[in-house]
Amino acid sequence: MRASGKIARALHDTLPVMTGYLVLGMGFGILLSTKGYGALWAFAMGVVIYSGTMQFVAADMFSGGAALGSVGMTALMVSARHLFYGISMVGRYRNIHGLKKLYMIYALTDETYSLVCESDDEDYCFWVSLLDQSYWVAGSVTGALLGQVLPFDSTGIDFALTALFVSICVDQWLNSENHTPALTGLTASVLCLLIFGRDNFLIPSMILITCALFARRGRIENV
């Protein structure tokens, strides 16, 4: 397939992500503008951080004057899931080299992963990664600009990211015949929530999910 064909395919496949990222990115940009940060900050955070959840959290931490160490630890906890599902891409990205490989590793978000994990075409995976980040940055900058000129009540706007995760989970449930991974994740998360509380359950639940899936890997792959 020619490069133009791969780009067209990536564009087609990322349309649902584009819809979500533009809306969520605008929500983040509006929220950021209410904290006193402009479009340049929205652009920089979209390029450098590129983590929807962490960017929403960072907006509050920056405006509250949080220490750099606290920001770093929070970023590790919030984005810990990337470490676990990124492991499954090690073999797939093994033969990719140079800056392209580094960028594709960096740009592996939840939504991007759901698309590239089914493809062995490195060019297609690259364009999916680049397009998805472009959508997010464009939405963030647009929201920041709108937030500076239009009055917005930002109450509840940060819940939009949770809604996206729920919709992705439902879509994967409906399109998958094997629900063991989803049920494992749900059970482990609820269990750790009850044991560790809502402020500390993320890391333990990720560890428990990973151990459980590795233990049942053979059975899951045979389903």
C-alpha positions as CSV (number, residue, x, y, z in Angstrom):
1,M,0.0,0.0,0.0
2,R,1.3,3.4,-0.9
3,A,2.0,6.1,1.7
4,S,-1.1,8.1,0.6
5,G,-3.2,5.0,1.0
6,K,-1.9,4.4,4.5
7,I,-2.5,8.0,5.5
8,A,-6.1,7.7,4.2
9,R,-6.7,4.5,6.1
10,A,-5.2,6.0,9.3
11,L,-7.4,9.1,8.8
12,H,-10.5,7.0,8.3
13,D,-9.8,4.8,11.4
14,T,-9.0,7.7,13.6
15,L,-12.2,9.6,12.9
16,P,-13.9,8.4,16.1
17,V,-10.8,9.4,18.1
18,M,-10.8,12.8,16.3
19,T,-14.4,13.4,17.5
20,G,-13.5,12.6,21.1
21,Y,-10.1,14.3,21.2
22,L,-11.4,17.6,19.7
23,V,-14.3,17.8,22.2
24,L,-12.2,16.7,25.2
25,G,-9.3,18.8,24.1
26,M,-11.5,21.9,23.9
27,G,-12.8,21.0,27.4
28,F,-9.3,20.9,28.7
29,G,-8.4,24.2,26.9
30,I,-11.4,25.9,28.4
31,L,-10.6,24.7,31.8
32,L,-6.9,25.7,31.4
33,S,-8.0,29.2,30.4
34,T,-10.1,29.6,33.5
35,K,-6.9,28.9,35.5
36,G,-5.2,31.8,33.9
37,Y,-3.2,29.9,31.2
38,G,-3.4,30.7,27.5
39,A,-3.3,28.9,24.2
40,L,0.5,28.6,24.2
41,W,0.3,26.6,27.5
42,A,-2.4,24.4,26.0
43,F,-0.2,23.8,22.9
44,A,2.9,23.0,25.0
45,M,1.1,20.7,27.4
46,G,-0.5,18.9,24.4
47,V,2.9,18.3,22.8
48,V,5.0,17.6,25.8
49,I,2.7,15.9,28.3
50,Y,0.1,14.5,25.9
51,S,-1.9,12.7,28.6
52,G,-5.5,13.8,28.8
53,T,-6.0,12.7,32.4
54,M,-2.7,14.2,33.6
55,Q,-3.3,17.4,31.8
56,F,-6.6,17.9,33.6
57,V,-4.9,17.2,36.9
58,A,-1.9,19.3,36.0
59,A,-4.2,22.4,35.4
60,D,-5.3,22.3,39.0
61,M,-1.8,21.5,40.3
62,F,-0.2,24.4,38.4
63,S,-2.8,26.9,39.5
64,G,-2.5,25.6,43.1
65,G,1.3,26.0,43.1
66,A,2.1,22.3,43.7
67,A,5.7,21.3,44.2
68,L,7.6,19.7,41.2
69,G,8.1,16.5,43.1
70,S,4.3,16.2,43.7
71,V,3.6,16.8,40.1
72,G,6.1,14.1,39.0
73,M,4.7,11.5,41.5
74,T,1.1,12.3,40.4
75,A,2.1,11.9,36.8
76,L,3.6,8.5,37.5
77,M,0.5,7.3,39.3
78,V,-2.0,8.7,36.8
79,S,-0.2,7.4,33.7
80,A,1.0,4.1,35.2
81,R,-1.3,2.1,32.9
82,H,0.9,3.1,29.9
83,L,3.7,1.0,31.3
84,F,1.6,-2.1,31.4
85,Y,-0.1,-2.0,28.0
86,G,3.1,-0.6,26.4
87,I,4.8,-3.9,27.3
88,S,2.6,-5.7,24.8
89,M,4.0,-3.5,22.0
90,V,7.7,-4.2,22.6
91,G,7.7,-7.0,20.0
92,R,5.6,-5.1,17.5
93,Y,7.9,-2.1,17.6
94,R,11.2,-4.0,17.7
95,N,12.1,-3.5,14.1
96,I,11.3,0.2,14.0
97,H,14.4,2.4,14.5
98,G,15.3,6.1,15.0
99,L,13.1,9.0,16.0
100,K,10.0,7.3,14.5
101,K,10.2,4.5,17.1
102,L,10.8,7.0,20.0
103,Y,7.8,9.1,18.9
104,M,5.5,6.1,18.5
105,I,6.4,4.9,22.0
106,Y,5.8,8.4,23.4
107,A,2.5,8.8,21.6
108,L,0.9,5.5,22.7
109,T,-2.3,6.7,24.3
110,D,-5.2,4.5,25.2
111,E,-7.1,5.3,22.0
112,T,-4.0,5.0,19.8
113,Y,-3.2,1.7,21.4
114,S,-6.7,0.3,20.6
115,L,-6.0,1.0,16.9
116,V,-2.3,0.1,16.5
117,C,-2.4,-3.1,18.5
118,E,-4.2,-4.8,15.6
119,S,-1.7,-3.7,12.9
120,D,1.8,-4.8,11.9
121,D,2.2,-1.9,9.5
122,E,4.7,0.6,11.1
123,D,3.8,3.4,8.7
124,Y,0.1,3.1,9.5
125,C,0.8,3.0,13.2
126,F,3.0,6.1,12.9
127,W,0.2,8.0,11.1
128,V,-2.4,6.9,13.6
129,S,-0.1,8.1,16.4
130,L,0.6,11.5,14.8
131,L,-3.0,12.2,13.7
132,D,-4.3,11.4,17.2
133,Q,-1.9,13.8,18.9
134,S,-2.7,16.4,16.3
135,Y,-6.4,16.2,17.1
136,W,-5.7,16.5,20.8
137,V,-3.4,19.5,20.4
138,A,-5.8,21.2,18.0
139,G,-8.7,20.7,20.4
140,S,-6.7,22.0,23.3
141,V,-5.6,25.2,21.6
142,T,-9.1,25.9,20.2
143,G,-10.6,25.5,23.7
144,A,-8.0,27.8,25.2
145,L,-8.7,30.4,22.6
146,L,-12.5,30.2,23.1
147,G,-12.1,30.3,26.8
148,Q,-10.4,33.6,26.6
149,V,-13.2,35.3,24.6
150,L,-16.3,33.5,25.6
151,P,-17.7,33.0,29.1
152,F,-17.9,29.3,30.2
153,D,-19.0,27.6,33.3
154,S,-16.3,24.8,33.6
155,T,-18.1,22.9,36.3
156,G,-18.0,19.2,35.5
157,I,-16.0,19.6,32.3
158,D,-13.2,17.3,33.6
159,F,-15.7,14.4,33.7
160,A,-15.7,14.3,29.9
161,L,-12.5,12.2,30.0
162,T,-14.1,9.7,32.2
163,A,-17.0,9.5,29.8
164,L,-14.6,8.8,26.9
165,F,-13.0,5.9,28.8
166,V,-16.4,4.4,29.6
167,S,-17.5,4.6,25.9
168,I,-14.2,2.9,24.8
169,C,-14.7,0.2,27.4
170,V,-18.3,-0.4,26.2
171,D,-17.3,-0.5,22.6
172,Q,-14.5,-3.0,23.2
173,W,-16.9,-5.2,25.3
174,L,-19.5,-5.2,22.4
175,N,-16.8,-6.0,19.8
176,S,-15.0,-8.8,21.7
177,E,-16.1,-12.3,22.3
178,N,-13.6,-12.8,25.2
179,H,-14.6,-10.7,28.2
180,T,-12.1,-12.2,30.6
181,P,-9.6,-9.2,30.5
182,A,-12.3,-6.7,31.0
183,L,-13.8,-8.6,34.0
184,T,-10.3,-9.1,35.4
185,G,-9.7,-5.4,35.3
186,L,-13.0,-4.5,36.8
187,T,-12.7,-7.1,39.6
188,A,-9.1,-6.1,40.5
189,S,-9.9,-2.4,40.4
190,V,-12.9,-2.7,42.7
191,L,-11.0,-4.9,45.1
192,C,-8.0,-2.5,45.3
193,L,-10.4,0.4,45.7
194,L,-12.0,-1.2,48.7
195,I,-8.6,-2.1,50.2
196,F,-6.5,1.0,49.4
197,G,-9.1,3.7,49.0
198,R,-9.7,6.0,46.0
199,D,-6.5,8.0,46.4
200,N,-4.1,5.0,46.4
201,F,-5.8,2.2,44.4
202,L,-4.4,2.9,40.9
203,I,-0.9,1.4,41.2
204,P,-2.0,-1.7,43.1
205,S,-4.8,-2.4,40.7
206,M,-2.5,-2.1,37.7
207,I,-0.1,-4.5,39.3
208,L,-2.8,-7.0,40.2
209,I,-4.4,-6.8,36.7
210,T,-1.0,-7.4,35.1
211,C,-0.2,-10.4,37.3
212,A,-3.7,-11.9,36.8
213,L,-3.6,-11.5,33.0
214,F,-0.1,-13.0,32.8
215,A,-1.2,-15.9,34.9
216,R,-4.1,-16.6,32.6
217,R,-2.4,-15.6,29.4
218,G,-2.5,-19.0,27.8
219,R,-6.2,-19.5,28.5
220,I,-7.1,-16.0,27.3
221,E,-5.2,-16.5,24.0
222,N,-6.9,-19.8,23.3
223,V,-10.4,-18.4,23.7
